[in-house]
Amino acid sequence: MKRNIFLLLFQCCTPIFLSGCWDSRTLQNLSIISGIAIDKDDSPYSLLFS
């Protein structure tokens, strides 16, 4: 009986702690790099991220 109650409480509380929305970030706050370029001029290399 105690085991059944524990399992029921565990199943009810698990989704609260495992939800993925508590630290969600919008796309405007993320820095997503879609391309990288390396240029070699007279000076050292320069990296371009876009």
DRENTI-171815 format. One line per 2 residues: their letters; for each residue x, y, z of N, C-alpha, C, O. Coordinates in Angstrom, 3 decimals, padded with zeros to 6 digits. Atoms other than C-alpha are relative to their C-alpha. Example, Ala and Ser with C-alpha at 12.3 -4.5 7.8 and 13.67 -1.06 7.14 Angstrom:
2
AS = 000.890:-001.190:000.000:012.300:-004.500:007.800:000.900:001.200:000.000:001.936:001.181:000.665 ~ -000.820:-001.190:-000.060:013.670:-001.060:007.140:-000.770:001.090:000.730:-000.261:002.198:000.899
//
This chain:
50
MK = 000.817:-001.190:000.000:000.000:000.000:000.000:000.866:001.261:000.000:000.609:002.201:-000.753 ~ -000.882:-001.155:-000.042:002.796:002.426:000.912:000.759:000.155:-001.306:001.035:001.267:-001.756
RN = -000.727:-000.055:001.271:004.612:001.507:-002.259:-000.876:000.598:-001.095:-000.388:001.373:-001.917 ~ 000.914:-000.543:001.010:001.556:002.306:-004.387:-000.163:001.514:000.161:-000.214:002.245:-000.828
IF = 000.132:-001.434:-000.240:001.180:005.714:-002.754:001.275:000.720:-000.424:001.225:001.781:-001.046 ~ -001.268:-000.593:000.409:004.861:006.438:-003.245:000.108:000.080:-001.515:000.524:001.109:-002.048
LL = -000.069:-000.011:001.459:004.669:005.459:-006.925:-000.948:001.028:-000.601:-000.610:001.678:-001.590 ~ 000.958:-000.984:000.493:001.591:007.622:-007.436:000.539:001.419:000.191:000.452:002.246:-000.717
LF = -000.587:-001.316:-000.233:003.269:010.635:-005.840:001.201:000.249:-000.898:001.390:001.358:-001.399 ~ -001.166:-000.120:000.869:006.435:009.988:-007.806:-000.415:000.317:-001.426:000.187:001.172:-002.075
QC = 000.475:-000.233:001.358:004.523:009.857:-011.082:-000.638:001.371:-000.161:-000.585:001.954:-001.244 ~ 000.608:-001.332:000.076:002.682:013.073:-010.270:001.039:001.116:000.091:000.863:002.173:-000.515
CT = -001.007:-001.042:-000.200:005.801:015.010:-009.233:001.077:000.007:-001.074:001.702:001.041:-001.307 ~ -001.066:000.096:000.997:008.169:013.811:-011.949:-000.165:001.000:-001.146:000.821:001.647:-001.500
PI = 000.113:-000.964:001.108:006.717:015.944:-014.803:000.316:001.439:000.403:000.769:002.229:-000.425 ~ -000.278:-001.362:-000.453:007.080:019.084:-012.700:001.502:000.264:-000.027:001.945:001.326:-000.463
FL = -001.441:-000.194:-000.091:010.807:018.567:-012.165:000.724:-000.260:-001.316:001.849:000.209:-001.492 ~ -000.665:000.331:001.253:011.594:017.252:-015.652:-000.487:000.823:-001.187:-000.115:000.543:-002.326
SG = 000.488:-000.799:001.116:009.799:019.878:-017.704:001.139:000.833:-000.578:002.035:001.254:000.154 ~ -001.082:-000.705:000.659:011.991:021.651:-020.229:-000.233:001.487:-000.169:000.600:002.158:-000.777
CW = 000.320:-001.405:000.236:010.362:025.081:-020.134:000.543:000.935:001.070:000.470:002.149:000.882 ~ -000.419:-000.877:-001.086:011.842:026.422:-016.913:001.231:000.821:-000.355:001.449:001.873:000.246
DS = -001.163:-000.785:000.396:015.046:027.587:-018.614:-000.022:000.323:-001.487:001.028:000.466:-002.113 ~ 000.093:-000.243:001.442:013.755:028.266:-022.097:000.467:001.409:-000.341:000.310:002.336:000.453
RT = -000.466:-001.293:000.499:015.264:031.117:-024.126:-000.598:000.204:-001.390:-000.736:-000.744:-002.164 ~ 000.559:-000.292:001.317:013.760:032.844:-027.134:001.116:000.054:-001.033:002.289:000.170:-000.679
LQ = -000.988:-000.015:001.072:015.509:032.831:-030.489:000.743:001.333:-000.078:001.883:001.372:-000.541 ~ -000.673:-001.289:000.025:016.299:036.544:-030.147:001.152:000.045:001.008:002.080:000.836:000.846
NL = -001.041:000.001:-001.025:018.442:035.756:-027.084:001.110:-001.006:-000.285:002.092:-001.052:000.456 ~ -001.001:000.997:000.333:020.425:032.954:-028.745:000.931:000.520:-001.094:000.523:001.316:-001.940
SI = -000.961:-000.329:001.059:023.540:033.359:-030.873:000.257:-001.275:-000.799:001.018:-002.144:-000.373 ~ -000.125:001.188:000.843:023.290:030.798:-033.658:000.919:000.349:-001.166:000.630:001.271:-001.929
IS = -000.962:-000.240:001.074:026.265:030.663:-036.040:-000.347:-000.910:-001.169:-000.397:-002.131:-001.023 ~ 000.335:000.795:001.176:025.342:029.567:-039.556:001.150:-000.079:-000.997:001.114:-000.887:-001.925
GI = -001.137:000.046:000.908:028.653:030.279:-041.273:001.252:000.581:000.652:001.171:001.487:001.481 ~ -001.286:-000.475:-000.508:032.342:030.804:-040.497:000.929:000.201:-001.193:001.008:-000.651:-002.078
AI = -000.955:-000.284:001.075:034.927:032.420:-042.783:001.342:000.382:000.614:001.396:001.047:001.648 ~ -001.351:-000.327:-000.438:038.701:032.701:-042.379:000.676:000.755:-001.138:000.831:000.224:-002.237
DK = -000.672:-000.830:000.991:040.452:035.536:-044.239:001.452:000.185:000.402:001.768:000.394:001.573 ~ -001.414:-000.239:-000.263:044.207:035.878:-044.579:000.417:001.202:-000.839:000.552:001.114:-002.060
DD = -000.491:-001.214:000.658:045.315:039.419:-045.393:001.497:000.117:000.290:002.165:-000.864:000.614 ~ -001.397:-000.241:-000.362:048.707:040.989:-044.865:000.213:-000.176:001.498:001.299:-000.548:001.943
SP = -000.074:000.181:-001.443:047.961:040.900:-041.165:-000.369:-001.441:000.345:-000.638:-002.233:-000.558 ~ 000.404:001.364:-000.380:047.170:037.743:-039.172:-001.414:-000.349:-000.476:-002.124:000.488:-001.033
YS = 001.307:000.491:000.430:044.082:035.711:-039.855:-001.124:000.785:000.666:-000.972:001.266:001.789 ~ 001.198:-000.595:-000.584:040.644:037.219:-039.293:-001.157:-000.977:-000.176:-001.333:-001.564:-001.243
LL = 001.138:000.909:000.016:037.575:035.172:-038.437:-001.287:000.797:-000.103:-001.451:001.816:000.568 ~ 001.307:-000.630:000.155:034.076:036.136:-039.532:-001.077:-001.028:000.330:-001.093:-002.128:-000.221
FS = 001.129:000.868:-000.384:030.985:034.609:-037.925:-001.282:000.666:-000.421:-001.474:001.857:-000.175 ~ 001.310:-000.553:000.354:027.508:035.079:-039.331:-001.073:-001.044:000.204:-002.249:-000.776:-000.039
//
